[in-house]
Amino acid sequence: MSNRTTVTAFLLLGFSDVPEVQILYFILLLVIYLAALMENLLIITAIALDHQLHTPMYFFLMNLSVVDLGSISVNIPKSMANSLTHTRSISYAGCVIQVFFLVFLIGTNVFLLTIMAYDRYVAICRPLHYERVMNRRACVQMAASAWTSGCLSSALHTGNTFSITFCGGNMVDQFFCEIPQLLKLACSDLYLSEVQILTFSASLGL
């Protein structure tokens, strides 16, 4: 008979176990989070309100700021909450959500950067065709494809990761739920398929 227990929560590696140091980390994370939040909100607001910035490059830059806004909001608030309450736990469902949105936003970020590189290529190498190639409809379609691709990629990774049986404990050696660290807790050969997908995704990203 198997001696495995079902994992219902994970323990995240904190920066420190000393309460005073945890408070210091909370303050530092809060300052960094608010600065990043303000920066991205200013970019989004400026582009949205200034009609001179309604060009393909700034449209994609605004999408990139939304992605960055989401990325910092996935794991930083939870880390701050853990530092403030002197806890390290995250529920199984919370870990699934964190992994899904983190991979989703990272994937979308890669696709958006690729589209922005293509935008600059057309502007430099085919300037006379730029208006026709990078019209409003094409930009919206490319941005939508980036978000959709990121979502599909994340669904694949998240589903594959959490279909694995965890029996190597519940301590995640990171301050947020990260796929490579979760794979270390796997006790079945299914994790090899996720390793292969991660390798393929890294190659695709490069």
Secondary structure, 3 states (H helix, E strand, C coil): CCCCCCCCEEEECCCCCCHHHHHHHHHHHHHHHHHHHHHHHHHHHHHHHCHHHCCHHHHHHHHHHHHHHHHHHHHHHHHHHHHHHCCCEEEHHHHHHHHHHHHHHHHHHHHHHHHHHHHHHHHHHCHHHHHHHCCHHHHHHHHHHHHHHHHHHHHHHHHHHCCCCECCCCEECCCCCCHHHHHCCECCCCHHHHHHHHHHHHHHHC
